[in-house]
Amino acid sequence: MREPLLQHPVVQYAYVVADLDDGIRHWVEVMGAGPFFVMRDFLGRDLTYRGLPSGTRVHYAFGQAGPVQVQLIAQDDAGPSIYRDMYAPGEGGFHHVCSLVPLEGWDEQVARLRDAGYEVAASLTTTVPALYFDCRADLGFFVELYGRTDRTEAFFATVREAHDAWDGVTDPIRARDGSSLRTSRG
């Protein structure tokens, strides 16, 4: 047996949803996940899709379901994306796992996946690099590598701590900065 290609633990499971607010409501009511921290019309710096520059915007929501972070993704933009690679408009389901990779070990982890034949399907920069490898042929989903820094670890901790302190009802949808986001839909 050989050592695994992914050298860092999976810290997040991501799902495409047809509508972000409906997806959040479903995860709150069915799974007890939340609260969700929302970013609408997100476009990372230097976004690429299949090696070409991309301007496709998406909506993200980050919440906690027990010990696991859950990311919900909705795409209204008609542009191509790794999300549309798996799901047509109005469809959804499991999409990718995410692993936080220390920047000092970044190149080595990227090389391990590339050398194994996995293609970088998308890339972007937030405050750190993010790469999405197309592992569907072997795993049925994408694998995201996201740079691990004190800042990214703090965000994961914020989401986890908000869940631990949450009553399961109050302000299930929050802005990325933690403030309440009340929508006309609830």
C-alpha positions as CSV (number, residue, x, y, z in Angstrom):
1,M,0.0,0.0,0.0
2,R,1.2,3.5,-0.8
3,E,0.7,6.7,1.1
4,P,-2.4,8.7,0.1
5,L,-2.1,11.5,-2.5
6,L,-3.9,13.9,-0.4
7,Q,-1.6,14.6,2.5
8,H,-3.9,16.9,4.5
9,P,-7.3,16.2,6.1
10,V,-10.6,16.9,4.4
11,V,-12.2,19.8,6.4
12,Q,-15.2,20.7,4.2
13,Y,-17.8,19.0,2.0
14,A,-19.4,21.1,-0.7
15,Y,-22.7,20.9,-2.4
16,V,-24.3,22.6,-5.4
17,V,-27.8,23.9,-4.7
18,A,-30.3,25.3,-7.2
19,D,-31.1,28.3,-4.9
20,L,-28.8,29.4,-2.1
21,D,-31.5,30.6,0.3
22,D,-33.6,27.4,-0.2
23,G,-30.5,25.3,0.2
24,I,-29.6,27.0,3.4
25,R,-33.2,26.6,4.7
26,H,-33.1,22.9,3.8
27,W,-29.7,22.3,5.5
28,V,-30.9,24.1,8.6
29,E,-34.2,22.3,8.9
30,V,-33.0,18.8,7.8
31,M,-29.4,18.6,9.0
32,G,-29.3,21.1,11.9
33,A,-26.5,22.8,10.0
34,G,-25.7,26.5,10.4
35,P,-25.7,29.3,10.8
36,F,-24.5,30.0,7.3
37,F,-22.0,32.8,6.4
38,V,-22.9,34.0,2.9
39,M,-21.0,35.6,0.0
40,R,-23.1,36.6,-3.0
41,D,-21.8,37.2,-6.5
42,F,-18.4,36.0,-5.6
43,L,-15.6,36.3,-8.1
44,G,-12.1,35.4,-6.9
45,R,-9.0,37.1,-8.3
46,D,-7.4,35.4,-11.2
47,L,-10.3,33.0,-11.7
48,T,-9.6,30.4,-14.3
49,Y,-11.8,27.6,-15.7
50,R,-10.1,24.8,-17.7
51,G,-7.0,27.0,-18.1
52,L,-8.8,30.1,-19.4
53,P,-9.7,33.3,-17.6
54,S,-13.3,33.2,-16.2
55,G,-15.7,35.9,-15.0
56,T,-18.4,33.4,-13.8
57,R,-19.8,34.6,-10.4
58,V,-21.3,32.3,-7.8
59,H,-22.9,32.5,-4.4
60,Y,-21.3,30.7,-1.4
61,A,-22.6,29.8,2.0
62,F,-20.4,28.3,4.7
63,G,-22.0,26.5,7.7
64,Q,-21.2,23.8,10.2
65,A,-23.0,20.4,10.5
66,G,-21.6,18.9,13.7
67,P,-17.9,18.4,13.3
68,V,-17.9,19.1,9.5
69,Q,-18.0,22.4,7.6
70,V,-20.5,22.4,4.7
71,Q,-20.2,24.8,1.8
72,L,-23.3,25.4,-0.4
73,I,-22.8,26.8,-3.9
74,A,-25.4,28.3,-6.2
75,Q,-24.7,29.6,-9.7
76,D,-27.1,32.0,-11.4
77,D,-24.4,33.2,-13.9
78,A,-24.7,31.5,-17.3
79,G,-20.9,31.2,-17.6
80,P,-19.0,27.9,-17.6
81,S,-17.7,26.5,-14.3
82,I,-16.7,23.4,-12.4
83,Y,-20.2,23.5,-10.9
84,R,-21.9,23.3,-14.3
85,D,-19.5,20.5,-15.2
86,M,-21.6,18.4,-12.8
87,Y,-25.0,20.0,-12.5
88,A,-27.2,21.9,-14.9
89,P,-29.2,24.9,-13.8
90,G,-31.8,23.8,-11.2
91,E,-29.9,20.7,-10.3
92,G,-27.6,20.1,-7.3
93,G,-25.8,17.6,-5.2
94,F,-22.4,16.7,-3.8
95,H,-19.6,18.5,-5.6
96,H,-16.2,18.5,-3.8
97,V,-14.1,18.1,-0.7
98,C,-11.7,20.7,0.5
99,S,-8.4,20.3,2.2
100,L,-6.4,23.1,3.8
101,V,-2.8,22.9,2.7
102,P,0.0,24.9,4.4
103,L,1.6,27.3,1.9
104,E,5.0,25.9,2.7
105,G,3.9,22.5,1.5
106,W,1.6,23.8,-1.3
107,D,3.9,23.0,-4.3
108,E,4.5,19.4,-3.1
109,Q,0.8,18.7,-2.6
110,V,-0.1,20.2,-6.0
111,A,2.6,18.1,-7.7
112,R,1.3,14.9,-6.0
113,L,-2.1,15.3,-7.6
114,R,-0.8,16.5,-11.0
115,D,1.7,13.7,-11.1
116,A,-1.1,11.2,-10.5
117,G,-2.8,12.5,-13.6
118,Y,-5.4,14.8,-12.1
119,E,-6.1,18.0,-14.1
120,V,-6.6,21.5,-12.5
121,A,-10.1,22.3,-13.6
122,A,-10.3,25.7,-11.9
123,S,-8.1,28.1,-9.9
124,L,-8.6,31.4,-8.1
125,T,-7.1,33.5,-5.3
126,T,-8.9,34.9,-2.3
127,T,-6.3,35.8,0.3
128,V,-4.7,32.5,-0.6
129,P,-4.6,30.2,-3.6
130,A,-7.3,27.7,-4.4
131,L,-7.1,24.9,-6.9
132,Y,-9.8,22.4,-7.9
133,F,-8.7,19.1,-9.3
134,D,-11.0,17.0,-11.4
135,C,-11.0,13.7,-9.7
136,R,-14.4,12.6,-11.0
137,A,-13.1,9.6,-12.9
138,D,-11.8,8.0,-9.7
139,L,-13.8,9.6,-6.9
140,G,-16.9,11.0,-8.5
141,F,-16.2,14.6,-7.3
142,F,-13.6,17.4,-7.4
143,V,-10.9,18.0,-4.8
144,E,-10.1,21.5,-3.7
145,L,-6.8,22.5,-2.2
146,Y,-7.1,25.8,-0.3
147,G,-4.1,27.6,1.3
148,R,-3.9,27.2,5.0
149,T,-2.9,30.3,6.9
150,D,-3.8,31.8,10.3
151,R,-6.5,33.7,8.6
152,T,-8.1,30.7,6.8
153,E,-7.9,28.6,10.0
154,A,-9.6,31.5,11.9
155,F,-12.5,31.5,9.4
156,F,-13.0,27.8,9.8
157,A,-12.9,28.3,13.6
158,T,-15.4,31.2,13.4
159,V,-17.9,29.0,11.5
160,R,-17.5,26.1,13.9
161,E,-17.8,28.3,17.0
162,A,-20.9,30.1,15.6
163,H,-22.5,26.6,15.2
164,D,-21.5,25.5,18.7
165,A,-23.1,28.7,20.2
166,W,-26.1,28.8,17.9
167,D,-29.7,28.1,19.0
168,G,-30.6,26.6,15.6
169,V,-33.1,29.3,14.8
170,T,-31.8,32.8,15.2
171,D,-30.2,34.4,12.1
172,P,-29.5,31.3,10.1
173,I,-28.2,33.4,7.2
174,R,-25.3,35.8,8.0
175,A,-23.0,38.0,6.0
176,R,-19.4,36.8,5.8
177,D,-18.6,39.4,8.4
178,G,-21.0,37.7,10.8
179,S,-23.9,40.3,10.7
180,S,-27.4,39.1,10.2
181,L,-28.7,38.9,6.6
182,R,-32.5,38.9,6.6
183,T,-34.0,38.2,3.2
184,S,-37.5,38.6,1.9
185,R,-37.5,34.8,1.7
186,G,-37.0,34.4,5.4
